[in-house]
Amino acid sequence: MSDTPPDRLASNPSSPHYDADILERGVGIVFNGVEKTNVDEYCVSEGWIRVTAGKAVDRKGNPMTIKLQGVVAPYWRNDNVEG
């Protein structure tokens, strides 16, 4: 795997940007200098994240999200490199 997290990643399996292997490794997000733990999707090059909006759900039962613009900095959470 690469040393840098992907430019765009989603946690929803129905998204084309979903990648189970990368999510299993663990990606953390720092958004505008604050670590966020409720990020559903992010894009570094476009500068946005999608976060859950409380307990609200859409008609299919998926959580409602809000798109926030700003500086996105992903990092590896479980970077256990032996060597």
C-alpha positions in Angstrom: 0.0 0.0 0.0 1.0 3.6 -0.5 2.5 5.7 2.3 -0.1 8.4 1.7 -3.9 8.0 2.1 -6.0 8.2 -1.0 -7.2 11.6 -2.4 -10.9 10.5 -2.0 -12.4 7.8 0.2 -15.9 6.9 1.3 -17.1 4.7 4.1 -20.4 3.8 2.4 -20.1 0.4 0.6 -22.4 1.6 -2.2 -20.1 4.5 -3.1 -17.6 4.1 -6.0 -14.9 5.6 -3.7 -15.3 2.8 -1.1 -12.2 0.7 -0.4 -12.5 -1.9 2.4 -8.7 -2.6 2.6 -7.9 1.1 3.1 -10.6 1.5 5.7 -9.4 -1.6 7.5 -5.9 0.0 7.7 -7.5 3.0 9.3 -7.6 6.6 8.0 -8.0 9.6 10.2 -9.0 13.1 9.1 -7.9 16.5 10.3 -10.3 19.1 9.0 -9.3 22.8 9.4 -6.9 21.8 12.2 -9.4 19.7 14.1 -9.6 15.9 14.1 -13.0 14.6 13.0 -14.2 11.1 13.9 -17.6 11.2 12.1 -16.4 11.6 8.5 -18.4 9.6 5.9 -16.4 10.7 2.8 -13.6 13.1 2.0 -11.8 14.6 -1.0 -8.4 16.3 -0.4 -8.1 17.8 -3.9 -11.5 19.5 -3.8 -11.3 20.4 -0.1 -14.4 18.9 1.4 -15.7 16.3 3.8 -19.1 14.8 4.4 -20.2 14.3 8.0 -23.3 12.7 9.5 -26.0 15.1 10.5 -27.2 13.8 13.9 -29.6 10.9 13.9 -31.5 11.9 10.7 -31.9 9.3 8.0 -33.1 9.4 4.4 -35.9 7.4 3.0 -33.6 4.4 2.4 -32.3 4.4 6.0 -28.9 5.9 5.2 -27.7 8.7 7.5 -28.1 12.3 6.3 -24.8 14.0 5.6 -23.6 17.6 5.4 -20.8 18.7 3.0 -18.2 21.0 4.7 -15.6 23.0 2.7 -12.1 23.5 4.1 -8.6 22.1 4.4 -8.6 18.2 4.6 -5.5 16.3 5.9 -5.9 12.5 6.0 -3.4 10.3 7.9 -2.9 6.7 8.7 -4.2 5.8 12.1 -2.8 2.2 12.4 0.6 2.8 11.0 2.3 -0.2 12.5 5.3 -0.6 10.4 7.9 -3.1 11.6 11.4 -2.9 10.6 
